[in-house]
């Protein structure tokens, strides 16, 4: 049986609309060929996104003038969830993965993403956990990672956002998910953490949770290939 390949693209900082376009292109490729999976790791400039559960933009408290002053843009998306923030110092992961035929369970997929992040935080000495009936990853000091996904023909898009060195004041301008407090790895550890180091751990834990074998590693901005 031919092995499936996961390509890990560490893209650095990229505009949200450019990332959406890239996801759409890769989604079409995976649906048509189903020969490879992808994991995009990146940062966005200041961005607020509204998921399918956000009925209106009322979850964004900032006026147009304030948004301009913040340098933030607002996007409606087809991912699950409500309103969230993306910005500098936050690692965003977009797995574009074919779940068919052996992983056709969206709840299992979301729990697996949470497990990747829980293990990654444990690598840095942070105890993280799930909260029943909520999506995402939490700590004793607040939510540290948001998850919102979309599936088309069992191919995933969107994904997770992990607060590493994130400016948490940007969360003050939204009603995030269920309104719970937020935190970051930097706040919990009292020091700034290199994003490359965190990405390395995410890749390692993604491999373990989803049962991939790493064939090639890469630095930030380069391509890594992983096989299953």
LOLUM-810042 format. One record per residue: residue number from 1; x, y, z of N, C-alpha, C in turn. Coordinates in steps of 0.001 Angstrom, whole numbers, always signed. Each point is the difference from the previous one (the first is absolute). Last residue first. Layout:
# LOLUM-810042
[rec NUM; [X; Y; Z]; [X; Y; Z]; [X; Y; Z]],
...
This chain:
# LOLUM-810042
[rec 228; [+2918; +8717; +6218]; [-787; -889; +836]; [-66; -1364; -678]],
[rec 227; [+3496; +4695; -111]; [-744; -1081; -637]; [-789; -787; +1031]],
[rec 226; [+2360; +5226; -979]; [-261; -1038; +987]; [-815; -1071; -693]],
[rec 225; [+3233; +4721; -1117]; [-854; -1078; -465]; [-82; -1083; +1057]],
[rec 224; [+1143; +5706; -443]; [+308; -1300; +611]; [-959; -1023; -565]],
[rec 223; [+1992; +5282; -1375]; [-959; -1090; -157]; [+500; -1249; +706]],
[rec 222; [+987; +5508; +1180]; [+359; -1078; -924]; [-1060; -1075; +16]],
[rec 221; [-61; +3870; +2831]; [+54; +537; -1350]; [+387; -1024; -1035]],
[rec 220; [+1601; -934; +4838]; [-1148; +853; -267]; [+163; +637; -1373]],
[rec 219; [+2513; -4568; +417]; [-23; +1216; +807]; [-1225; +829; -376]],
[rec 218; [+223; -5486; -422]; [+301; +1253; -676]; [-1; +1136; +1005]],
[rec 217; [+121; -5953; -886]; [-344; +1156; +813]; [+394; +1271; -747]],
[rec 216; [-1358; -5377; -1402]; [+849; +1153; -238]; [-471; +1140; +882]],
[rec 215; [-1948; -4333; +307]; [+1073; -336; -937]; [+987; +1150; -142]],
[rec 214; [-3907; -1901; +3794]; [+720; +1134; -579]; [+1122; -510; -901]],
[rec 213; [-4906; -2240; +1301]; [+1426; -197; +170]; [+733; +1139; -706]],
[rec 212; [-5271; -562; +2373]; [+861; +222; -1154]; [+1443; -340; +346]],
[rec 211; [-4453; +56; +2679]; [+725; -1204; -392]; [+726; +159; -1330]],
[rec 210; [-2645; +3162; +2888]; [-594; -464; -1249]; [+760; -1167; -620]],
[rec 209; [+1506; +1895; +4119]; [-1448; -153; +181]; [-648; -577; -1251]],
[rec 208; [+4711; +965; -54]; [-328; -1051; +958]; [-1505; -246; +78]],
[rec 207; [+1678; +3497; -2794]; [+466; -1308; -473]; [-469; -1116; +926]],
[rec 206; [-699; +4369; +1374]; [-932; -325; -1081]; [+344; -1375; -566]],
[rec 205; [+2921; +1789; +3127]; [-1203; -543; +624]; [-1087; -304; -1025]],
[rec 204; [+4089; +1938; -1488]; [+307; -1266; +668]; [-1263; -634; +576]],
[rec 203; [-338; +4313; -1827]; [+226; -993; -1054]; [+243; -1377; +614]],
[rec 202; [-343; +3609; +2974]; [-1295; -281; -630]; [+152; -1077; -1064]],
[rec 201; [+3902; +1612; +2033]; [-744; -893; +892]; [-1371; -342; -581]],
[rec 200; [+2675; +3102; -2305]; [+675; -1304; -1]; [-777; -1009; +835]],
[rec 199; [-1423; +4500; +44]; [-387; -703; -1224]; [+644; -1383; -73]],
[rec 198; [+1302; +2806; +3497]; [-1354; -498; +221]; [-491; -761; -1236]],
[rec 197; [+4179; +2096; -269]; [+66; -1068; +992]; [-1376; -610; +231]],
[rec 196; [+319; +3798; -2739]; [+561; -1177; -673]; [+50; -1193; +943]],
[rec 195; [-1277; +4243; +1648]; [-1065; -670; -732]; [+507; -1251; -718]],
[rec 194; [+1973; +2104; +4657]; [+240; +13; -1434]; [-1067; -795; -739]],
[rec 193; [-815; +2599; +4700]; [+372; -1321; -509]; [+198; +96; -1508]],
[rec 192; [+16; +3441; +4728]; [-356; -198; -1397]; [+547; -1338; -484]],
[rec 191; [-1416; +832; +5206]; [+1075; +300; -948]; [-492; -259; -1414]],
[rec 190; [-2454; -1060; +4089]; [+705; +1216; +383]; [+1158; +355; -901]],
[rec 189; [-3522; -3668; +32]; [+1391; -315; +316]; [+810; +1221; +418]],
[rec 188; [-4680; +306; -1220]; [+84; -1095; +968]; [+1432; -267; +445]],
[rec 187; [-910; +3250; -3400]; [-527; +442; +1297]; [+172; -1087; +1052]],
[rec 186; [+1247; -1063; -4425]; [+888; +1016; +560]; [-478; +451; +1375]],
[rec 185; [-2723; -2899; -2490]; [+1163; -711; +520]; [+963; +990; +652]],
[rec 184; [-5080; +1497; -58]; [+1019; -357; -995]; [+1128; -758; +678]],
[rec 183; [-5753; +1343; +681]; [+1367; +136; +476]; [+949; -401; -1123]],
[rec 182; [-5654; +1460; +1273]; [+1035; -585; -855]; [+1368; +227; +624]],
[rec 181; [-5660; -414; +1680]; [+1257; +750; -74]; [+1012; -719; -878]],
[rec 180; [-5273; -669; -1029]; [+972; -367; +1018]; [+1267; +836; -131]],
[rec 179; [-4260; -115; -2744]; [+331; +1119; +863]; [+1023; -316; +1076]],
[rec 178; [-1612; -2877; -3658]; [-957; +51; +1101]; [+335; +1105; +989]],
[rec 177; [+2018; +606; -4674]; [-622; -1296; +301]; [-1011; +132; +1114]],
[rec 176; [+2249; +4406; -404]; [+603; -1211; -554]; [-733; -1235; +491]],
[rec 175; [-803; +5287; -872]; [-574; -963; +938]; [+403; -1367; -520]],
[rec 174; [+2865; +4710; -834]; [-948; -1004; -488]; [-623; -743; +1178]],
[rec 173; [+3485; +3363; +350]; [-917; +611; -964]; [-964; -1013; -611]],
[rec 172; [+3644; -971; +3106]; [-945; +875; +708]; [-1074; +553; -932]],
[rec 171; [+3840; -2670; -1346]; [-1194; -771; +339]; [-1044; +855; +718]],
[rec 170; [+4317; +1678; -1084]; [-865; -23; -1180]; [-1262; -829; +239]],
[rec 169; [+3595; +324; +3186]; [-916; +1150; +58]; [-940; +23; -1201]],
[rec 168; [+3708; -3144; +736]; [-1343; -418; +390]; [-988; +1155; +71]],
[rec 167; [+4557; -1314; -2750]; [-485; +1186; +713]; [-1470; -242; +333]],
[rec 166; [+3622; -4109; -743]; [-1086; +811; -545]; [-301; +1203; +881]],
[rec 165; [+3262; -4013; -438]; [+413; +1323; +478]; [-1032; +1051; -407]],
[rec 164; [-1596; -4466; -345]; [+1363; -189; +496]; [+493; +1310; +615]],
[rec 163; [-4848; -2580; -1554]; [+588; +1252; +485]; [+1367; -288; +615]],
[rec 162; [-2857; -2683; -3942]; [+624; -137; +1310]; [+673; +1315; +391]],
[rec 161; [-3923; -2242; -3569]; [+812; +1190; +259]; [+503; -87; +1434]],
[rec 160; [-2263; -3510; -4275]; [+205; +443; +1381]; [+850; +1260; +56]],
[rec 159; [-3132; -1870; -4188]; [+755; -802; +951]; [+97; +618; +1374]],
[rec 158; [-1493; +0; -5911]; [+96; +775; +1252]; [+706; -862; +1046]],
[rec 157; [-1899; -3149; -3560]; [+675; +1292; -125]; [-181; +753; +1316]],
[rec 156; [-567; -5524; -2174]; [-68; +1061; +1003]; [+671; +1283; -483]],
[rec 155; [-2708; -4425; -2320]; [+1292; +689; -7]; [-114; +1229; +886]],
[rec 154; [-3678; -3053; -1121]; [+899; -531; +1006]; [+1426; +525; -106]],
[rec 153; [-3632; +1787; -2559]; [+305; -1349; -500]; [+1105; -644; +848]],
[rec 152; [-248; +4381; +1721]; [-650; -160; -1296]; [+450; -1334; -576]],
[rec 151; [+109; +3099; +4999]; [+222; -1225; -770]; [-788; +42; -1301]],
[rec 150; [+2218; +3396; +4275]; [-996; -176; -1062]; [+359; -1279; -746]],
[rec 149; [+1137; +2564; +5233]; [+339; -748; -1212]; [-1164; -12; -983]],
[rec 148; [+2489; +2236; +4813]; [-1187; +98; -846]; [+319; -619; -1339]],
[rec 147; [+2190; +1169; +5346]; [-95; -949; -1114]; [-1308; +233; -728]],
[rec 146; [+3778; +2488; +3849]; [-1325; -112; -604]; [+61; -974; -1166]],
[rec 145; [+3069; +1067; +4803]; [-62; -381; -1411]; [-1440; -154; -444]],
[rec 144; [+1208; +1370; +4426]; [+1274; +300; -650]; [-1; -348; -1481]],
[rec 143; [-3392; +1301; +4658]; [+117; -711; -1270]; [+1279; +430; -718]],
[rec 142; [-13; +404; +5371]; [-869; +393; -1102]; [+265; -808; -1258]],
[rec 141; [+2100; -576; +4416]; [-56; +1459; -133]; [-880; +461; -1156]],
[rec 140; [+923; -4621; +1053]; [-591; +539; +1223]; [-158; +1519; -81]],
[rec 139; [-90; -2407; -4654]; [+908; -129; +1134]; [-715; +583; +1215]],
[rec 138; [-1486; -2107; -5307]; [-101; +919; +1128]; [+1104; -270; +1012]],
[rec 137; [-1921; -830; -5518]; [+900; -462; +1057]; [+83; +1072; +1073]],
[rec 136; [-4067; -1485; -3874]; [+1219; +760; +226]; [+792; -588; +1147]],
[rec 135; [-5469; -114; -657]; [+1068; -361; -930]; [+1201; +889; +256]],
[rec 134; [-4367; -1925; +3237]; [+668; +1139; -631]; [+1096; -526; -926]],
[rec 133; [-2689; -2880; +2775]; [-956; +772; -799]; [+583; +1282; -578]],
[rec 132; [+2894; -1995; +3848]; [-1122; -701; -610]; [-972; +976; -651]],
[rec 131; [+5209; +920; +447]; [-1171; +230; +831]; [-1193; -604; -718]],
[rec 130; [+5713; -968; -93]; [-1265; +280; -659]; [-1039; +366; +1052]],
[rec 129; [+5483; +829; +615]; [-1077; -983; +62]; [-1174; +436; -854]],
[rec 128; [+5670; +829; +1932]; [-1155; +461; -778]; [-1021; -1121; -64]],
[rec 127; [+4950; +1711; +2512]; [-1094; -959; +94]; [-1223; +577; -711]],
[rec 126; [+5467; +936; -683]; [-1310; +604; +242]; [-1068; -1088; -5]],
[rec 125; [+4932; -251; -1057]; [-319; -14; +1422]; [-1329; +607; +365]],
[rec 124; [+1972; -836; -4434]; [+518; +1229; +605]; [-395; +122; +1475]],
[rec 123; [-1395; -3685; -2666]; [+1431; +78; -306]; [+647; +1224; +631]],
[rec 122; [-4698; -568; +163]; [+687; -804; +1010]; [+1508; -4; -229]],
[rec 121; [-2758; +2039; -3209]; [+109; +820; +1204]; [+707; -752; +1118]],
[rec 120; [-899; -2401; -3904]; [+970; +1058; -282]; [+193; +889; +1218]],
[rec 119; [-3332; -3333; +151]; [+1348; -579; +91]; [+1068; +1061; -240]],
[rec 118; [-4430; +1332; -558]; [+207; -339; +1413]; [+1393; -588; +197]],
[rec 117; [-1413; +832; -4412]; [+343; +1232; +711]; [+236; -248; +1479]],
[rec 116; [-1374; -3629; -2731]; [+1277; +516; -515]; [+441; +1211; +808]],
[rec 115; [-4279; -1701; +864]; [+1060; -828; +591]; [+1378; +451; -478]],
[rec 114; [-3841; +2015; -1876]; [+187; +433; +1388]; [+1143; -776; +650]],
[rec 113; [-1262; -1373; -4239]; [+671; +1293; -68]; [+257; +547; +1403]],
[rec 112; [-2525; -3908; -273]; [+1397; -260; -343]; [+794; +1298; -125]],
[rec 111; [-4648; +236; +690]; [+666; -459; +1228]; [+1479; -290; -266]],
[rec 110; [-2627; +1103; -3710]; [+181; +1172; +861]; [+696; -393; +1297]],
[rec 109; [-1126; -3513; -2927]; [+1019; +866; -602]; [+279; +1213; +881]],
[rec 108; [-3513; -2931; +1184]; [+1309; -592; +265]; [+1109; +891; -542]],
[rec 107; [-4305; +1284; -1010]; [+250; +197; +1431]; [+1350; -605; +398]],
[rec 106; [-1603; -586; -4428]; [+453; +1365; +233]; [+306; +251; +1474]],
[rec 105; [+176; -4374; -3174]; [-622; +354; +1275]; [+514; +1384; +384]],
[rec 104; [+1538; -3618; -3472]; [-1193; +788; -321]; [-817; +284; +1262]],
[rec 103; [+4459; -2372; -1241]; [-157; +1005; +1056]; [-1229; +878; -256]],
[rec 102; [+1641; -3619; -2964]; [+131; -561; +1343]; [-194; +1004; +1125]],
[rec 101; [+46; +414; -5103]; [-1227; -608; +523]; [+37; -318; +1483]],
[rec 100; [+932; +4423; -1314]; [-625; -1210; -528]; [+1084; -1010; -411]],
[rec 99; [+786; +4535; +1594]; [-385; -879; +1106]; [-592; -1324; -470]],
[rec 98; [+3528; +3970; -1932]; [-1068; -898; -436]; [-308; -985; +1129]],
[rec 97; [+2152; +5146; +336]; [+206; -1432; +178]; [-1223; -761; -492]],
[rec 96; [+2573; +4764; +1068]; [-875; -317; -1135]; [+191; -1485; -251]],
[rec 95; [+1057; +3696; +4268]; [+156; -1332; -588]; [-1011; -178; -1139]],
[rec 94; [+2081; +4365; +2557]; [-1065; -401; -920]; [+318; -1385; -555]],
[rec 93; [+1523; +3587; +4350]; [+211; -1236; -741]; [-1208; -337; -848]],
[rec 92; [+2668; +4369; +2813]; [-1229; -513; -606]; [+350; -1241; -798]],
[rec 91; [+2283; +3134; +4185]; [+204; -1010; -1037]; [-1355; -521; -448]],
[rec 90; [+1730; +4913; +2188]; [-942; -1120; +122]; [+285; -984; -1134]],
[rec 89; [+2171; +4280; +477]; [+331; -773; +1186]; [-933; -1161; +261]],
[rec 88; [-1977; +3908; -2891]; [+1418; -276; +193]; [+225; -779; +1297]],
[rec 87; [-4931; -565; -1687]; [+955; +1099; -58]; [+1420; -452; +247]],
[rec 86; [-5889; -1140; -61]; [+1312; -473; -433]; [+945; +1195; -53]],
[rec 85; [-5153; -1443; +2419]; [+1037; +951; -413]; [+1229; -747; -465]],
[rec 84; [-5723; -1154; +278]; [+1316; -134; +609]; [+964; +1010; -607]],
[rec 83; [-5677; -1794; +419]; [+974; +1030; -368]; [+1335; -293; +670]],
[rec 82; [-3234; -4037; -683]; [-509; +1373; -29]; [+1099; +957; -443]],
[rec 81; [-711; -5527; -1339]; [+321; +912; +1089]; [-557; +1396; -202]],
[rec 80; [+1556; -3464; -4077]; [-852; -78; +1165]; [+411; +1024; +1043]],
[rec 79; [+931; +1027; -5241]; [+435; -912; +1057]; [-1049; -69; +1104]],
[rec 78; [+114; +2767; -4132]; [-883; -1169; +66]; [+459; -1010; +1037]],
[rec 77; [+535; +5684; -119]; [+573; -1247; -495]; [-1024; -1124; +107]],
[rec 76; [+963; +5840; +79]; [-958; -1073; +246]; [+561; -1269; -640]],
[rec 75; [+2857; +4468; +1821]; [-385; -918; -1064]; [-1092; -939; +487]],
[rec 74; [+2962; +4983; +1191]; [-1012; -965; +409]; [-397; -842; -1208]],
[rec 73; [+4641; +3138; +1782]; [-1052; -248; -982]; [-951; -1073; +540]],
[rec 72; [+3808; +3885; +2201]; [-596; -1334; -64]; [-1087; -61; -1060]],
[rec 71; [+2898; +3642; +2149]; [+608; -648; -1160]; [-539; -1392; -217]],
[rec 70; [-1201; +3541; +3313]; [+656; -1233; +422]; [+779; -661; -1128]],
[rec 69; [-2589; +3826; -893]; [+1069; +394; +921]; [+790; -1210; +489]],
[rec 68; [-3791; -743; -2661]; [+1038; +641; -810]; [+1181; +390; +872]],
[rec 67; [-3767; -1698; +2150]; [+670; -1054; -763]; [+1126; +576; -848]],
[rec 66; [-2749; +3017; +2266]; [+905; -681; +923]; [+760; -1110; -721]],
[rec 65; [-3296; +2256; -2430]; [+1106; +916; +301]; [+1017; -667; +927]],
[rec 64; [-3996; -2283; -1020]; [+869; +49; -1177]; [+1214; +875; +260]],
[rec 63; [-2014; -2041; +4385]; [-583; +706; -1143]; [+978; -37; -1165]],
[rec 62; [-248; -3774; +4035]; [+685; +1188; -511]; [-752; +598; -1182]],
[rec 61; [-1146; -4146; +2286]; [-442; +1187; +723]; [+588; +1284; -555]],
[rec 60; [-1389; -5165; -1750]; [+1115; +946; -100]; [-473; +1318; +585]],
[rec 59; [-3064; -3486; -302]; [+1056; -492; +866]; [+1250; +850; -51]],
[rec 58; [-3832; +684; -2804]; [-170; +585; +1329]; [+1047; -504; +981]],
[rec 57; [-998; -951; -4885]; [+1299; +523; +439]; [-76; +592; +1398]],
[rec 56; [-3310; -4047; -1393]; [+283; +1332; -531]; [+1390; +405; +475]],
[rec 55; [-1351; -4369; +861]; [-1116; +359; -873]; [+200; +1366; -651]],
[rec 54; [+3288; -3925; +1795]; [-111; +1443; +208]; [-1050; +531; -969]],
[rec 53; [+1388; -4530; -90]; [-878; +227; +1149]; [-110; +1476; +364]],
[rec 52; [+2892; -1608; -3537]; [-1399; -249; -365]; [-965; +268; +1145]],
[rec 51; [+4605; +2682; +221]; [-346; -1331; -437]; [-1486; -150; -253]],
[rec 50; [+3682; +4247; -93]; [-1308; -430; +482]; [-311; -1362; -585]],
[rec 49; [+4733; +3160; +1140]; [-772; -851; -897]; [-1295; -434; +676]],
[rec 48; [+4349; +3946; +134]; [-1126; -609; +708]; [-801; -823; -1002]],
[rec 47; [+5403; +2048; +318]; [-1179; -447; -747]; [-1044; -542; +966]],
[rec 46; [+5420; +2140; -682]; [-1184; +136; +853]; [-1286; -239; -795]],
[rec 45; [+4121; -2431; -2102]; [-100; +1337; +582]; [-1330; +109; +749]],
[rec 44; [+2034; -4904; -397]; [-761; +1006; -730]; [+250; +1380; +601]],
[rec 43; [+2912; -5002; -320]; [-558; +1096; +788]; [-854; +866; -916]],
[rec 42; [+1430; -5616; -302]; [+210; +1392; -396]; [-469; +966; +1075]],
[rec 41; [+193; -5440; -2272]; [+267; +683; +1260]; [+430; +1419; -314]],
[rec 40; [-2598; -4545; -2509]; [+539; +1350; -142]; [+164; +604; +1382]],
[rec 39; [-499; -5133; -2260]; [-117; +766; +1237]; [+692; +1339; -218]],
[rec 38; [-2194; -4441; -3220]; [+821; +1186; +225]; [-235; +548; +1404]],
[rec 37; [-444; -4854; -3468]; [-603; +902; +964]; [+966; +1151; +249]],
[rec 36; [-776; -3647; -4404]; [+833; +601; +1041]; [-869; +844; +914]],
[rec 35; [-1839; -2469; -3656]; [+1294; -677; +42]; [+884; +518; +1121]],
[rec 34; [-4601; +1086; -2115]; [+50; -735; +1268]; [+1292; -796; +132]],
[rec 33; [-2175; +2910; -3713]; [+1052; -1019; -93]; [+53; -912; +1214]],
[rec 32; [-3319; +3565; -473]; [+120; -604; -1327]; [+973; -1174; -13]],
[rec 31; [-664; +2533; +4012]; [-1267; -636; -388]; [+142; -737; -1325]],
[rec 30; [+3649; +2561; +1503]; [-161; -1192; +832]; [-1289; -739; -367]],
[rec 29; [+894; +4099; -2197]; [+987; -1014; -374]; [-205; -1288; +791]],
[rec 28; [-2633; +3765; +1090]; [-397; -559; -1299]; [+950; -1116; -421]],
[rec 27; [+1129; +2355; +3888]; [-1202; -813; +214]; [-453; -650; -1301]],
[rec 26; [+3490; +3134; -161]; [+450; -1299; +485]; [-1183; -925; +247]],
[rec 25; [-944; +4417; -1324]; [+752; -680; -1055]; [+403; -1404; +439]],
[rec 24; [-2074; +2771; +3163]; [-953; -421; -1035]; [+695; -760; -1109]],
[rec 23; [+2649; +1934; +3422]; [-769; -1148; +490]; [-958; -532; -1068]],
[rec 22; [+2330; +3949; -973]; [+895; -1151; -22]; [-724; -1252; +494]],
[rec 21; [-2305; +4066; +252]; [+169; -399; -1397]; [+885; -1243; -108]],
[rec 20; [-513; +1938; +4236]; [-1259; -594; -444]; [+115; -511; -1431]],
[rec 19; [+3600; +2419; +1760]; [-55; -1344; +573]; [-1288; -708; -394]],
[rec 18; [+534; +4472; -1261]; [+936; -821; -765]; [-3; -1437; +522]],
[rec 17; [-2532; +3180; +2325]; [-631; -312; -1285]; [+919; -837; -881]],
[rec 16; [+1643; +1514; +4210]; [-1056; -984; +156]; [-621; -374; -1341]],
[rec 15; [+5195; +1527; +355]; [-1328; +609; +125]; [-1078; -1070; +19]],
[rec 14; [+4971; -1015; +1813]; [-727; +40; -1267]; [-1382; +591; +236]],
[rec 13; [+5211; -1510; +2377]; [-1129; +935; +79]; [-652; +142; -1375]],
[rec 12; [+2599; -4540; +843]; [+263; +1287; +624]; [-1257; +863; +13]],
[rec 11; [+547; -4683; -1668]; [-119; +1141; -909]; [+358; +1342; +619]],
[rec 10; [+528; -5582; -51]; [+180; +992; +1059]; [+145; +1353; -690]],
[rec 9; [-2030; -5118; -1271]; [+474; +1277; -543]; [+26; +1039; +1113]],
[rec 8; [-219; -5656; -846]; [-85; +1054; +1004]; [+618; +1264; -582]],
[rec 7; [-2266; -4827; -2000]; [+956; +1082; -213]; [-259; +1088; +1032]],
[rec 6; [-1059; -5522; -437]; [-425; +1270; +578]; [+1088; +1028; -232]],
[rec 5; [-1545; -4989; -2424]; [+1022; +966; +397]; [-662; +1240; +575]],
[rec 4; [-1086; -5695; -782]; [-446; +1373; -185]; [+1040; +947; +582]],
[rec 3; [+873; -5138; -2048]; [-84; +883; +1155]; [-565; +1363; -394]],
[rec 2; [-1053; -4898; -2368]; [+807; +1202; -118]; [-206; +907; +1209]],
[rec 1; [-359; -5484; -182]; [-839; +1196; +0]; [+873; +1244; +0]],
